[in-house]
Structure formats: C-alpha cells, structure tokens
Amino acid sequence: MRSPWQRSRIVPGSISIGLYNELALRCGGSRANDSIMKSSRRKFLTKTSLGIGVFGLLDNSLLAAEVPKKMTFLKRQPRIKLGTVTYNLAKDWDIPTIIKNCTEAQFDGVELRTTHAHGVEVTLSKEQRVAVKKQFSDSPVLLWSLGSAFDYHTPDQTKLRKDIEATKEYIILARDVGATGVKVRPNGLPKEVPVEKTLEQIGRSLQELGKFAAGYNQQIRLEVHGPGTSSLPYIRKIMDVADHPNVGVCWNSNQTDLEGQGFDANFDLVKHKIFTVHMRDLFLEEYPFRKLLTRLNEIDFSGFTFAEIPESADPVRVMKYFRALWLAYQGLL
C-alpha cells in the first residue's frame, strides 16, 4: 500500500524550503531551516505538525511553481499527425529503435514498409503478431499503416489474382498487429493495354479489397505512384471505379501533382479521399509543401503525414528538424 507521501507525490527533501514553509504556515506549523529539510521523513512530519490532512490543502498552483515547465513557442497542437515511413530513414531499425527514435523526435506514428528490419511480415506467427501489437500499444507511437508493394495494373491476370490474394493476407496482418490500413500502389500503365482498361482493372481490384478490408476494420490506401498512374486525374478515375468508403488515396507529394491545371485543381480531385500523405524532404523548393499543409488543414484533415526521406547518420536530429519545418509551414511555430 502506498504511503501518503507516495500518493501526494511529495517526498521530503525533494521540495524547496520556500514551498515547505508555505505548507507549514498553512497548517499552523513552523518555518523550516536546512537541518529540518535534511531530517528523516518521520522527523519531518513530527517537527512540522503536518499530518496526512495537509495533502488535501495543496493547490495546483503551489505545486506547479515547483515544477519547471518546458518553454515552447508552439501556438497550438497540430490537428494533423506526423509520422515516418521506414522507407528509407528507418529501414534498418528494429521495432524498439523505431519507437525510441519516434518518441524522442515527437513523431506520432509509423508506416512499416515491407522487407525492412522491423520484420513485420505475413510470416509472423500469431504470438509474434501479438507481441508486435503490444510493443506499440505500450508506447506513445502508433503503428498506423503497413506499406506493401502490391500493384494491380498488370495485364497478367494470374499475377493480378496473386497480388489481390496476397494483399488480403497483408490486411489480416495489419489487423493482427494493431495497424489501421495497408498502403498499396499502381506502378505504371502497360503500353499494350488501353489506359481506360488498366484504370478500370485497378479500381475493380481496389473495390474487392475494400470490401474485404472492411471486415477487418482496415483501410486500403492507394499511393499516387508510378509512370502515368501518378497522374491525379487517373487516380480520381480509379477512386470512382473503386467507389468504397474503405478505399482512399495516399497523397505522395510528386512533381506530377503540379501538372495539368496545377496543384490546387489536382488536390481538389481527390481531397475527399485522402487517407494518408507521404512527404519528401521539406526543404525542397520544387514542391509547395506549405500549400499542401494549408490545403490539408482547410479540409480538416486529421490523419498522418509521413516523412519519406533518405537515411541519415544523425536520424533523430533530422527528424526534429523535419518536425520543426512541418510545424512552421502550418504557422504553428
């Protein structure tokens, strides 16, 4: 059973004489000197006439004065969440390292890309999946997404069916380890097939997967990816064919976002379906990252923006700089 000292979180010797004297005077006791403060807990209680009842007299302002607050110029907490993809910054990190580094850099979550050192793959046993889930649930870091490399543009129908079924296994894995969805992708437009037919095929595949994922409370997140298929008008057509609430877009911050009628027009095509976001190095002047974050806040986006950045010999420091610029671009710092 915890003592009153433990319940109050006050330990003699851990408070200043000034605070002690304030408590003592409120309870009719006497002021202390250094010798009293160095005395044992029993002598401390005896000399000050302070019993258990004193702890009910403590007010928050008094205790707060003893705990120095970390200075910050952050205007408010961001609505949008920040995480990292293990590609490529964290590709060699195991799960404890991912959690440690994300926590230190104040990153909220992670997308685990397949084949990386974290080892979260469909080959995991039931017990291993439970262990992965527990590691993240016991930490402040969210396992938000599993990043697969499955695609559905191939004209080879046998390979297509194989990829769809493999994605279903990945969806089950995501549920088992506590993630909320799976990232998939198109990876090009086969020259021998009409574009419309390929887009239709990708959309139908995603619809099937969306229905399956719904049964496991998971999302399918289509990365804006690949030659031709990274065109936002094409991504919109795919979403229209898929037509499922569990199927959405992983905005990928490509230069192709600026083509055609421009960034805003392309963003508007899929803004209602953006589930997650990948972001490259924010210092790149070739891409309007500030505008992207502005538009995301305008649509009340509260999901994850994931840093998808290169490896570094000083990764946590890089992550901290990334977060600072990410906050600054939102006018929060």
N, C-alpha and C positions, 0 to 999 in steps of 0.2 A: 504493500500500500504506500502511495506517495505521501510524503510529509507535506505540511502546509507550505514549506519553503519551495518544494518542487512544484506544487500546484500553482503557487504565485509566480514561479519562475524568477524569484529573487533569492540570491544567495549572499549571506553576509560576506563582506569583503569585495563583492562584485559591484556594489553601489558606492557612489561617492559620499563623502561626509555631508556635502550640501543636501543631497537627497535624503540621507539618513536623518539629518536634523529636521528637515521638513516633515518627515513621517513621525518622528518622535514628538515634535511640538503639537502636531495634530492630535496625538493620542495622549497628551499630558505627560510625556516623558521629558527627558533632559537632553541637551545637546551632547554630541559625541566629540571625542578627540581621536587622534590616530591610534592610541593604545586600545580604545574601545573597539575601533574598527578592525583591529588585528586580533581581537579576542575570539574565543570559540563561539559557535552558534549558541550553545547553552548560555554562556556568559552574556552574549549579545542580547538575548531575549530578557535575561534577568535584569541587567543594568538599565534597560530602556523601558521596562514595564510594558513591552509590546507583546501581546498575545496573538492568537490566531485571528482575533477580530480586526486587527489592523489591516488585514488584506482586503477587507471589504471597504476600507476607506480610501484605497488607492484610486486615483483617477488617471485616465489615459494620458492626459496632458502632462502629468508629472512624470510618468514612466517614459513617455515619448521623448522627454527632454534629455533622458539619459542614453537614448539610442540614436546615434548619428545617422541621419538619412543620406542616402546616396544622392549627390547632386545630379540633376538632369534637366536639360532644356527641351525634352520631348514634350510637344504641345498636348498630345493625347495618344492613347494607344491606337495603333492602326487597326482598321477593320479587316484588311487583307492579311493573310498569314504568309510567313516566309519560311521556305524550306530549301533543301538542296536535293538534286538528283545525284545518285552516286556516280553517274557518268559526268565528268571523269575525275572530278576533285576527290571523291571518296571511294574510288573503285577498289582501292587496296585496304580499306578499313573493314574490320570486323564489326559486329553489332555494338559491343561495348565502346569501341572507339567512335563510332557514328554518334552514339548517344552522348558521350563525353564531349566531343567537339561541337556538336549542335547546341548542347546546353551552354557551353562556355561562350559561344558566339551568339546566343539568344536566337537561334533558329527554331522554329516551332515544329518542324516535321521533316520527313524524308520520303523520297521515292526511290525504291530499291530497284536498280536496273539489273536485269538478268545477267548471269555469268560473272558477277563481281564477287569480291572477297567475303561479303556478308553471308553468302551461302544459302540464301532463301530461294529454294528451287522446289519443283514438284516432287523431287526425290526424297524430300524430308518425311520422316515418319510422323505419326500422329503425336507422339511425345515430343519430338523436336519442334513441331509446329506450335504446340502449347508453350514450350519454353521460349520461342521467339516472341510470341504474343505477350508473355509475362514480362520479358525484358523491357519491352516498350511501354506496357501498361504501368510498370513500376517506375517509369521515368517521365520527365516533362516533355519528351519528344514523341510526336505522333507518327506512327507508321501509316502514311496516308495512301500510298499507291505502290503497286508493283509495275515496273516498267518492262514490258515484253518487247519482242521484236517480231511478233506475228503480223503478217500483212495479208490482204485479200484481193490483190489486183491480178494475180497470176491467171493466165488462160488455162493452165493445167488444173483441171477440175479435181484430180486426185490429190494434188498438193493443197488445193484450196480447202477441201474437206478435212485434210490432215491438220491444217492450221486452225481451222474452226474448232475441231475437237480438242486440240492442244490448248487453245485459249480457254475452253471450258474447264480444263484441269487447272489452269492458272487462276481462274475465277474462284474455284474451290479453295485453292491455296491461299488466295487473298483473304477470303473469309476466315480461314483457319488461323492465320497469323494476326488477324485484327486490322487488316487494311480496309479501305473503303472502295477500292476500284482497281482496274487494270488499264494500263496505257497500251494501246495498240497503234498501228500506223499503216497507211498506204506507202508504197515505196516506188511509185512510177506508173507510167501509162504504156503498156505494151504496144509497140508500133503496129503489130499485125491485127490489133483489135480496135474497133471504133471506140472513141473516148466515151461516148454516152453508155455503151455497153459495159465498159470497165467500171464507170462510176455507179451504174445500177447494181453491178455484182458486189461491189464493196458495200454499198448501202444495204442490200439484202442480207449480206453476211453479218453486218453490224446489228441489224434488226433481230436476227436469230440469237445473236449473242446477248443483246439487250434483254430479251425475254428470259434467257437462261440466267443472266446475272441478277435479274430482279428477284428470283427465287432465293438468292443468297445475299440479298441486300447490298449488292455491289453495283458500281458504275463501270461503263465502258467509255474510255477517254481516247478519242481519235486524235493522235498527234498530227498537226499540219506539217506534212513531211513528204519528201520525195520529188523527183523531177516531174513537173506537170501537176502532180497531185497536191503540191503545196500551194496551188492557186486557190485563193479563198472562194471565188465563185464555184469552183469544183467541189470544195469542201461543203459549201452550202447545199449543193445538189445531193451530195452523199447523205447529209443530215436529213434532207427532205425525204429521201427514199427510206432511210432507216426509221425515221418517224417513231422514236421510242423515248420515253422520259428518262430511261437509264443510259441512253447513249448521248454523249456530248463531245465537245471539242477540247483538245489540249492545244491552246494557242502557243506557237513555237517561236515567236519573235524572229521570223525570217525576213530577209530583204524583199521577198516576193509580196510581203504584206503591203508594200508601198506601190505596187504595180497597178495598172488599170486606172480606176478613178481615185486611187490614193488610199492612204491609211484609214481615214475615217469611214469611207464607204465600205472598205473591206471588213473593218471591225463591225460595222452595223449589220453586215450579212449574217454574222454568227454570234453576235453578242448575247442573244438569248440562250445560246447553247454552250457557252464557255464554262467548262467544269474546272480546269486547271490551266496553269500558264508556265511555260519554260522561258527563262530569261538568260541571255548570254551576258558577257561582261558588261556592266552598266556604263563603263567609261567609253564604250564605242559610240563615236559621234555619228556613225552612219545610220543609226536606228533611233526612233523617237521614244525612248523608254519613259521619259517624263509624261509624254502624251498617253502612252499605253496605260500607265498607272492612273492618270487622271480619268481616262475613259472607264477603267475598271471601277474606280470609286464612284463615278457617275451612275453606273448601273448597280451600285450597292453590292458589288462582288465581295464575298467574304471567304472565298476559297484560298487555295495555295498558289503562290507564285514561287516556282522552284529555280534556284540558281543552277544553271547547267554550264559550268565553267571548267577550265583546264586545271590540271594538277598544280600543286604549289609545294615548295619546300617549307612554307610557313602558312599552312592552310587556315588555321583559326584566325590569324591576323587578317588574311584575305577575306574570310567570311565576315569579320567585323567591319571591314571597310565596305564590303558589298552591302551589308545591312544599313550602314550609315548613309550611303548614297541612295539606297532604296527608300529610306525614311525621308531624306532631303527632297527627293523627287516628288514626294507626296505632300511637301510643305509641312512636315511634322517635326523637322529638326533644323 
